[in-house]
Amino acid sequence: MSTVIPFHKPFTDSQEYQAIQQVLSGGILRGDGPVSKRVQLLMRTITGAHHAFFTTSCTHALEIAVQTLGIGPGDEVIMPSYTFVSTANAVLMHGARPVFCDVVTDTLNMDFSHAARLVTNRTKAIIPVHYAGMAVDIPAMMKFKNTYGVHIIEDAAQGADAYFKGRHLGTFGDFGCLSFHDTKNITCGEGGALLTDDPELARRAEIIREKGTNRSAFLRGEVDKYTWIDRGSSYIQSDLLAAVLEVQWEKRTTIKELRAGAWNQYHHIFEPFERSGKLKRPVVPEGAETNYHTYFITVGTAEERDMLLEAYKQAGIQASFHYIPLHNSPFGSKLHSGIPPYLPVTEQMSDRIIRLPLYPSIASEHPDFCDRVYAITASVLH
Ligand SMILES: Cc1ncc(COP(=O)(O)O)c(C=O)c1O
C-alpha cells in the first residue's frame, strides 16, 4: 500500500519548542501570565474584537458565553443539529434547552428561515456555527437578531482567521468562540478564545472565567482584595500553551496559503465529477473569506458515501464522515418530547458527506495526494 495520508496534521516546528522553552525558563507557567497577555492582545488585533479571552477550550468559551448572557432553566437556544456536541452541551450545562434547526445544502450552515419557525417566547439566543471555516449567512443572522431580539453566540470553533467582508468570524454576535484544538488550523493542542465587543459582558465573562472571582481586576490593581462574586470555573489556559498559540497565530498567513493550495487542488479535481452530477463541491458564500479549514464533498447516497470512504481507507487516504446529527443521537433524541424534529437537509447531508485530508504540509509530504484521491474517486463513481 502507498503511504498513508493522515486526515490532519498540526503545522509545528522548532519555533513552538523554543517558545515553550522560554516560558519554562521564565518560570511563569500559570495562565494570564505575560505570554497569555500578549496572545490576547494579538487576537484582539487580528480579530478586531475589543475583548479576547484565552480559554481552556472552545467548549468552555461557549459555556462562559451562555452563563454570562444569563441563559438558564426555561430558556431555549436555537442551534443547528449538524454541529459538534459542545454547542448543545454548553446550553444544557446551564439548564436551558437546545432547539435544533436545519442547515442549508451549499454550506451546511444554519438555515435562518427554518430557525425563524422555531422561535417561541422562551427563545433567548441562537448559536450559529460557521461550518468548515465558511461564514453563515451574516445578513440573515443580523436580521434574525433584529427581528426577534435574541442574543447571538457565534460558534466559530472552525473559524480562526476566516472573515466575512473583511470582518473576523465570531465578532458579529454578542460573543464569538474559537477553538485551537489539535484538529484546527491554528492550534495549541487544546484551547479556545472568547471574543466580545461589549464591555459589560466582558467584565462578567472575566469573572466567570476566573472561578467566579474578581482576581483579574485585583491583578490590574483595580480592587484591594479579590473575592468570590459569581458562579464560575477554571477556564484559564496555561502560559505554556499560550506560547504555542502565539507562534501559530504568527504563522497564520503561511498556514492559510498552504491550506488554500491543497483546497484549490481538490476543488479542481472534483470539478468534472460535479459536472457529470456525481457529487457536489463546497460553495464559498459571497463575501466570505474562508480559512480553508475543511474540504468536503457530498455524494448521491449514503451507500455511495460508505463505498467511497472504504475505498479511500484501503488506499491509505484517511478521509472521514462528519457530525452525526445531534437530534438523532442517543442523548439528543431524549431532549424532545413528542414529534422529533424534521431536519431533512441535515439528515441527508450527514449521510452523504466526505471530508478529505487537509493540512498545510499535505502537498509537500504527499505530492501525489490529488492523483490518488482522483483515481479512487473515479474508480468508485464511474
Ligand atoms: C462546531 C464546534 N464547536 C465546538 C467545538 C469544541 O471545540 P473544543 O475542542 O476547543 O472544545 C468543536 C470542535 O471540534 C466544533 O467543531
The ligand as a MOL file (V3000), in Angstrom:
LIG
                    3D

  0  0  0     0  0            999 V3000
M  V30 BEGIN CTAB
M  V30 COUNTS 16 16 0 0 0
M  V30 BEGIN ATOM
M  V30 1 C -18.5570 23.4010 15.8380 0
M  V30 2 C -17.7010 23.0900 17.0240 0
M  V30 3 N -17.9950 23.6560 18.2060 0
M  V30 4 C -17.2360 23.4280 19.2990 0
M  V30 5 C -16.1470 22.5960 19.2540 0
M  V30 6 C -15.3700 22.3340 20.5060 0
M  V30 7 O -14.0690 22.8250 20.4510 0
M  V30 8 P -13.0240 22.4500 21.6070 0
M  V30 9 O -12.4780 21.1070 21.2740 0
M  V30 10 O -11.9730 23.5320 21.5260 0
M  V30 11 O -13.7410 22.4830 22.8830 0
M  V30 12 C -15.8000 21.9780 18.0480 0
M  V30 13 C -14.6400 21.0860 17.9920 0
M  V30 14 O -14.3200 20.4770 17.0150 0
M  V30 15 C -16.5900 22.2270 16.8940 0
M  V30 16 O -16.3280 21.6600 15.7150 0
M  V30 END ATOM
M  V30 BEGIN BOND
M  V30 1 1 1 2
M  V30 2 1 2 3
M  V30 3 2 2 15
M  V30 4 2 3 4
M  V30 5 1 4 5
M  V30 6 1 5 6
M  V30 7 2 5 12
M  V30 8 1 6 7
M  V30 9 1 7 8
M  V30 10 2 8 9
M  V30 11 1 8 10
M  V30 12 1 8 11
M  V30 13 1 12 13
M  V30 14 1 12 15
M  V30 15 2 13 14
M  V30 16 1 15 16
M  V30 END BOND
M  V30 END CTAB
M  END
